[in-house]
Amino acid sequence: MSASLLRRVLAESLGSAALVAVVVGSGIQATQLTDDIGVQLLANSLATVFGLGVLIALLGPVSGAHFNPVVTLAVWFTGRRAHDGPTLRDVAAYLPAQTVGAIGGAVLADAMFARPLVHWSTHDRSAGHLWLGEVVATAGIVFLILGLARTGRAHFTSVAVASYIGAAYWFTSSTSFANPAVTIGRAFTDTFAGIAPASVAPFVAAQIAGAALGSGLVSAVFARPAPAATEDGAVQGEPELTAPAIS
């Protein structure tokens, strides 16, 4: 990454804030327009797909557009030996920026719809099948992001990640939070997209487990590309694994 750490951290914070504002704001708008829960979820998921795709395309060249602590950790972990991913210093800066940004995005969405700025969610999401849904959703997003980078197809990330999140809204029982920062941010709003604070820790634990599973699947399925030799015989390093990412 050529951008300074400060610019990258700012991009991660702004991107996370915008993502949660889209998720929460579209959820509020949907509930105001219809009482049909299916239509509400459809509106919420479509807005998230489009918003996420735009954010990755815009901020990916600056920070990698992770907007997600488990993605940042997975990219760091898989690239640590080859030194082709973020450093520990980057990780230490990205994670709090993503979380603070996500909280700010929830507060902003509430403000735009004249809701209390901070109103803890009462939407309980404590159930084993929901945790399983989060494991599956997070494993899938990490597998997708790292797999695209490993196979040299990172330029498809904005479309692929947004499409996956849109699908996972519907095929996972948890509606695919798949992101600890977003999960924490959504606890601050008692709206359609909220999650009760007591439900946050198990969701985050499931997301971490899913990220570990997704990283393991990448190692099992995709071989690291062999370093390419240049004309003068020098060996080039592997592609950088800071592909744009999220949920």
Residue pairs with C-beta under 8 A, 6 or more apart in sequence:
1 8
1 62
1 63
1 64
1 240
1 242
3 11
3 62
3 63
5 89
5 90
5 93
7 62
7 63
8 62
8 63
8 64
8 90
8 93
8 94
9 63
9 93
9 94
9 97
10 97
11 59
11 62
11 63
11 65
12 59
12 63
12 65
12 66
12 67
12 94
12 97
12 98
12 101
13 97
13 98
13 100
13 101
13 104
14 59
14 101
15 55
15 59
15 63
15 65
15 67
15 101
16 67
16 68
16 97
16 98
16 99
16 101
16 102
16 105
16 181
16 182
16 185
17 101
17 102
17 104
17 105
17 108
18 51
18 55
18 105
19 48
19 51
19 52
19 55
19 67
19 102
19 105
19 182
19 246
19 247
20 101
20 102
20 103
20 104
20 105
20 106
20 109
20 182
20 185
20 186
21 105
21 106
21 108
21 109
21 112
22 47
22 48
22 51
22 52
22 105
23 44
23 47
23 48
23 51
23 105
23 109
23 182
23 186
23 193
24 105
24 106
24 109
24 110
24 185
24 186
24 189
24 191
24 193
24 194
25 47
25 109
25 112
25 113
26 43
26 44
26 46
26 47
26 48
26 51
27 40
27 44
27 191
27 192
27 193
28 109
28 110
28 113
28 115
28 191
28 192
28 193
29 43
29 113
30 39
30 40
30 41
30 43
30 44
30 192
31 40
31 191
31 192
32 113
33 43
34 40
34 43
40 192
41 169
41 170
41 175
44 169
44 192
44 193
45 166
45 169
45 170
45 175
46 166
48 165
48 166
48 169
49 162
49 163
49 165
49 166
50 162
52 161
52 162
52 165
52 246
52 247
53 158
53 159
53 161
53 162
55 65
55 67
55 246
56 65
56 157
56 158
56 161
56 162
56 244
56 245
56 246
57 158
57 244
58 65
59 65
59 244
60 157
60 158
60 243
60 244
63 94
64 75
64 86
64 242
64 243
64 244
64 245
65 157
65 158
65 244
65 245
65 246
66 72
66 75
66 94
66 98
66 244
66 245
66 246
67 98
67 101
67 179
67 181
67 182
67 245
67 246
67 247
68 98
68 141
68 178
68 179
68 180
68 181
68 182
68 245
68 246
68 247
69 94
69 95
69 98
69 99
69 179
69 180
69 181
70 138
70 142
70 178
70 179
70 180
70 207
70 208
70 210
70 211
71 141
71 142
71 145
71 179
71 211
71 245
71 246
72 86
72 90
72 91
72 94
72 95
72 98
73 91
73 95
73 211
74 142
74 145
74 146
74 211
74 214
74 215
75 85
75 86
75 145
75 146
75 149
75 241
75 242
75 243
75 245
76 85
76 86
76 87
76 88
76 90
76 91
77 215
78 85
78 146
78 215
78 218
78 219
78 241
79 85
79 86
79 240
79 241
79 242
82 224
82 237
82 238
83 237
84 237
84 238
84 239
84 240
84 241
85 240
85 241
85 242
86 94
86 242
95 181
98 181
99 180
99 181
99 184
99 185
101 181
101 185
102 179
102 181
102 182
102 184
102 185
102 186
103 184
103 185
103 188
104 185
105 185
106 185
106 186
106 188
106 189
107 117
107 118
107 188
107 189
109 115
109 189
109 191
110 116
110 117
110 118
110 119
110 188
110 189
110 191
111 117
115 189
115 191
116 190
118 188
119 188
119 189
119 190
120 187
120 188
120 190
120 196
120 197
121 186
121 187
121 188
121 189
121 190
121 191
121 194
121 195
121 196
121 197
122 190
122 194
122 196
123 190
123 194
123 195
123 196
123 199
124 196
124 198
124 199
125 174
125 195
125 196
125 199
125 203
126 196
126 198
126 199
126 202
129 173
130 173
130 174
130 203
131 174
131 202
131 203
131 205
131 206
132 173
132 206
133 172
133 173
133 174
133 175
133 176
134 172
134 174
134 176
134 177
134 178
134 203
134 206
134 207
134 210
135 206
135 207
135 209
135 210
135 213
136 172
136 210
137 168
137 172
137 174
137 176
137 177
137 178
137 210
137 247
138 178
138 179
138 206
138 207
138 208
138 209
138 210
138 211
138 213
138 214
139 210
139 211
139 213
139 214
139 217
140 164
140 168
140 178
140 210
140 214
141 161
141 164
141 165
141 168
141 178
141 214
141 245
141 246
141 247
142 210
142 211
142 213
142 214
142 215
142 218
143 214
143 217
143 218
143 221
144 160
144 161
144 164
145 157
145 161
145 243
145 245
146 214
146 215
146 218
146 222
146 241
146 243
147 218
147 221
147 222
148 154
148 156
148 157
148 160
148 243
149 239
149 240
149 241
149 242
149 243
150 218
150 222
150 224
150 225
150 241
151 222
152 225
152 239
154 239
154 243
154 244
157 243
157 244
157 245
158 244
161 244
161 245
161 246
161 247
165 176
165 178
165 246
165 247
168 175
168 176
168 178
169 175
169 176
174 203
176 247
177 183
177 186
177 195
177 203
177 207
177 247
178 207
178 210
178 247
179 207
179 246
179 247
180 203
180 204
180 207
180 208
182 247
183 195
183 200
183 203
183 204
183 207
184 200
184 204
186 193
186 194
186 195
187 194
187 195
187 196
187 197
187 199
187 200
188 194
195 203
224 238
225 238
225 239
227 235
227 236
227 237
227 238
228 235
228 236
229 235
229 236
230 236
